[in-house]
Amino acid sequence: MKSYKAYKFRLYPNEQQKEIIHKTFGCSRFVYNHYLQVQKETGIKNAYDLCKDLKDFTNKNVFLKEVDSCALRCAIFNLENAYKNYYAKRSGYPNFKSKFSKQSYRTNCVKSTYKGKEYPNIMINLVEKKIKLPKLGLVSIRGYRKKEKIDGRIIHATVTKESTNRYYVSVVVEEEQQIKDKIVPKTIVGLDLGVKDLVITSDGEKYDNEKIMMKYEKRIKKMQRELSRKKNGSKNYFKNKEKLARLYSKLRNHRKHYLNKIANEIVNNHDIVVTENLQVKKMTNHNQFAKYILDASFNALSIMLEWKCKIRGKYYYKINPYYPSSQICSVCGYQNEKVKDLEIREYKCPNCQCFHDRDINASMNIMFEGLKLHYQK
Ligand SMILES: [Zn+2]
């Protein structure tokens, strides 16, 4: 099976390359806005037709010839996507891009053939830590220290300058993914997802959440306070804003790394993995920050578990979101409505007198529900 994987590298352009990158940002934006205006006035056109028109447009605006022509065509396809998202009600009507919106451009990998040999316009050399990009030539990169080369076909690359003033390139590669045949499962685990502990397994294992979150929450809140005191637009304001953006990106990386570790451990040790349906997970009265972090974490974890199970021939199930996993006694099946109260962390089942840790009991029930789903198939 083919799968797409994005590799994101930090990019270290020299001054000359920076200048070309900035020009390409500007020109892509110019093309995007021009065709947005055209389509607003004369109706929606197919991206291929717009690309044909781009030739004339480039001849009239010769400065566009200085930058990568693939990037300009990509701007047209990005615009088409923006319209598609609008019509599918995934987003609002496309906006004009300004200097202050996200600074990025995308370019496609194309190959030219010379004397029977193929020369792609985008290439990555992980040993020498360089990427070859159209018009820029070789640019230094950093990332993926343990990898020696990237297998698969490069589809496109996106160059961005983030609000941290750092440059990145994200390269999408088509890889041939080996998918194992479905195995005969021997082990199963249910996962309850929570606030204090991100994951509680039916084996009784807990993956802590608060440490990472608290570490960043304090610093981010402090910096937000400082930022609100700074004069908007002043030098210090931008300095602080950059610091804050850097902190958020650190938090994102840290979280991604942690979730990957959790997902790997769980899928390594179990053949059937069961979780709740994460979208409707009820939250306690936690603050916005916690909610923001958790929503993103649950979603990312679910995607990781599903994918890792799939390629290894294992099974992943999400149970009905309305199943009262925490109220049911995992020993005798008695439903205790009092446990609805999220403050109750431990309780004794009034029917069988069993003593329960709320989260472990819930994860056991989730496991049993998953087992039912598995045998219903
Ligand atoms: Zn009981």
Boltz pocket constraint, residues with backbone or C-beta under 6 A from the ligand:
constraints:
  - pocket:
      binder: B
      contacts: [[A, 329], [A, 330], [A, 331], [A, 332], [A, 333], [A, 334], [A, 349], [A, 350], [A, 351], [A, 352], [A, 353], [A, 354]]
      max_distance: 6.0
